[in-house]
Amino acid sequence: MRVLIVEDEVRLAETLRDLLELAMSIQAKRRQAEKHNRRLGMVDERYGRQAERLLFGELAAALDLPYDQVPAFLFARKAANA
């Protein structure tokens, strides 16, 4: 039974890593588009929102935070580590 739980945790960690990479790459594309006074494409916008929603939901559950406080928490952690 413990092996299944560990496998699920590893699979979840890989999924979260993938979501984080996707969200970060779309954020980079958004910054690049804004730099050139352009908008991000509809597909990137949609997948970016979906990735953030899933990632923030998982982090909210793991950190026992309300969903809407996750972005502020991440920015605070990033600022503290910079």
Rosetta constraint file for C-alpha pairs under 8 A:
AtomPair CA 1 CA 5 HARMONIC 6.64 0.50
AtomPair CA 2 CA 6 HARMONIC 6.24 0.50
AtomPair CA 3 CA 7 HARMONIC 6.14 0.50
AtomPair CA 4 CA 8 HARMONIC 6.11 0.50
AtomPair CA 5 CA 9 HARMONIC 6.18 0.50
AtomPair CA 6 CA 10 HARMONIC 6.15 0.50
AtomPair CA 7 CA 11 HARMONIC 6.09 0.50
AtomPair CA 8 CA 12 HARMONIC 6.04 0.50
AtomPair CA 9 CA 13 HARMONIC 6.08 0.50
AtomPair CA 10 CA 14 HARMONIC 6.21 0.50
AtomPair CA 11 CA 15 HARMONIC 6.18 0.50
AtomPair CA 12 CA 16 HARMONIC 6.07 0.50
AtomPair CA 13 CA 17 HARMONIC 6.08 0.50
AtomPair CA 14 CA 18 HARMONIC 6.16 0.50
AtomPair CA 15 CA 19 HARMONIC 6.15 0.50
AtomPair CA 16 CA 20 HARMONIC 6.03 0.50
AtomPair CA 16 CA 55 HARMONIC 6.38 0.50
AtomPair CA 16 CA 58 HARMONIC 7.96 0.50
AtomPair CA 17 CA 21 HARMONIC 6.15 0.50
AtomPair CA 18 CA 22 HARMONIC 6.13 0.50
AtomPair CA 19 CA 23 HARMONIC 6.06 0.50
AtomPair CA 19 CA 51 HARMONIC 5.51 0.50
AtomPair CA 19 CA 52 HARMONIC 7.52 0.50
AtomPair CA 19 CA 54 HARMONIC 7.70 0.50
AtomPair CA 19 CA 55 HARMONIC 6.24 0.50
AtomPair CA 20 CA 24 HARMONIC 6.03 0.50
AtomPair CA 20 CA 51 HARMONIC 7.53 0.50
AtomPair CA 20 CA 52 HARMONIC 7.89 0.50
AtomPair CA 20 CA 55 HARMONIC 6.90 0.50
AtomPair CA 21 CA 25 HARMONIC 6.05 0.50
AtomPair CA 22 CA 26 HARMONIC 6.19 0.50
AtomPair CA 22 CA 48 HARMONIC 7.20 0.50
AtomPair CA 22 CA 51 HARMONIC 6.86 0.50
AtomPair CA 23 CA 27 HARMONIC 6.13 0.50
AtomPair CA 23 CA 48 HARMONIC 5.52 0.50
AtomPair CA 23 CA 51 HARMONIC 5.83 0.50
AtomPair CA 23 CA 52 HARMONIC 6.15 0.50
AtomPair CA 24 CA 28 HARMONIC 6.23 0.50
AtomPair CA 25 CA 29 HARMONIC 6.26 0.50
AtomPair CA 26 CA 30 HARMONIC 6.06 0.50
AtomPair CA 26 CA 44 HARMONIC 6.46 0.50
AtomPair CA 26 CA 45 HARMONIC 7.83 0.50
AtomPair CA 26 CA 48 HARMONIC 5.95 0.50
AtomPair CA 27 CA 31 HARMONIC 6.22 0.50
AtomPair CA 27 CA 48 HARMONIC 7.73 0.50
AtomPair CA 28 CA 32 HARMONIC 6.17 0.50
AtomPair CA 29 CA 33 HARMONIC 6.07 0.50
AtomPair CA 29 CA 40 HARMONIC 7.17 0.50
AtomPair CA 30 CA 34 HARMONIC 6.13 0.50
AtomPair CA 30 CA 39 HARMONIC 7.35 0.50
AtomPair CA 30 CA 40 HARMONIC 5.63 0.50
AtomPair CA 31 CA 35 HARMONIC 6.06 0.50
AtomPair CA 32 CA 36 HARMONIC 6.56 0.50
AtomPair CA 33 CA 37 HARMONIC 6.23 0.50
AtomPair CA 33 CA 38 HARMONIC 4.81 0.50
AtomPair CA 33 CA 39 HARMONIC 5.68 0.50
AtomPair CA 33 CA 40 HARMONIC 6.05 0.50
AtomPair CA 34 CA 38 HARMONIC 5.36 0.50
AtomPair CA 34 CA 39 HARMONIC 6.43 0.50
AtomPair CA 34 CA 40 HARMONIC 7.99 0.50
AtomPair CA 40 CA 44 HARMONIC 6.53 0.50
AtomPair CA 40 CA 45 HARMONIC 6.40 0.50
AtomPair CA 41 CA 45 HARMONIC 6.18 0.50
AtomPair CA 42 CA 46 HARMONIC 6.11 0.50
AtomPair CA 43 CA 47 HARMONIC 6.13 0.50
AtomPair CA 44 CA 48 HARMONIC 5.74 0.50
AtomPair CA 45 CA 49 HARMONIC 6.16 0.50
AtomPair CA 46 CA 50 HARMONIC 6.20 0.50
AtomPair CA 47 CA 51 HARMONIC 5.94 0.50
AtomPair CA 48 CA 52 HARMONIC 6.14 0.50
AtomPair CA 49 CA 53 HARMONIC 6.03 0.50
AtomPair CA 50 CA 54 HARMONIC 6.21 0.50
AtomPair CA 51 CA 55 HARMONIC 5.96 0.50
AtomPair CA 52 CA 56 HARMONIC 5.75 0.50
AtomPair CA 53 CA 57 HARMONIC 5.99 0.50
AtomPair CA 54 CA 58 HARMONIC 6.25 0.50
AtomPair CA 55 CA 59 HARMONIC 6.15 0.50
AtomPair CA 56 CA 60 HARMONIC 5.85 0.50
AtomPair CA 56 CA 67 HARMONIC 6.44 0.50
AtomPair CA 56 CA 70 HARMONIC 6.10 0.50
AtomPair CA 56 CA 71 HARMONIC 7.48 0.50
AtomPair CA 57 CA 61 HARMONIC 6.32 0.50
AtomPair CA 57 CA 67 HARMONIC 6.07 0.50
AtomPair CA 58 CA 62 HARMONIC 6.15 0.50
AtomPair CA 59 CA 63 HARMONIC 5.79 0.50
AtomPair CA 59 CA 64 HARMONIC 7.98 0.50
AtomPair CA 59 CA 65 HARMONIC 7.94 0.50
AtomPair CA 59 CA 70 HARMONIC 7.09 0.50
AtomPair CA 60 CA 64 HARMONIC 5.55 0.50
AtomPair CA 60 CA 65 HARMONIC 4.78 0.50
AtomPair CA 60 CA 66 HARMONIC 5.90 0.50
AtomPair CA 60 CA 67 HARMONIC 5.20 0.50
AtomPair CA 60 CA 70 HARMONIC 6.16 0.50
AtomPair CA 61 CA 65 HARMONIC 6.68 0.50
AtomPair CA 65 CA 69 HARMONIC 6.53 0.50
AtomPair CA 65 CA 70 HARMONIC 6.79 0.50
AtomPair CA 66 CA 70 HARMONIC 7.01 0.50
AtomPair CA 69 CA 73 HARMONIC 6.20 0.50
AtomPair CA 70 CA 74 HARMONIC 6.16 0.50
AtomPair CA 71 CA 75 HARMONIC 6.21 0.50
AtomPair CA 72 CA 76 HARMONIC 6.08 0.50
AtomPair CA 73 CA 77 HARMONIC 6.20 0.50
AtomPair CA 74 CA 78 HARMONIC 6.10 0.50
AtomPair CA 75 CA 79 HARMONIC 6.10 0.50
AtomPair CA 76 CA 80 HARMONIC 6.14 0.50
AtomPair CA 77 CA 81 HARMONIC 6.22 0.50
AtomPair CA 78 CA 82 HARMONIC 6.14 0.50
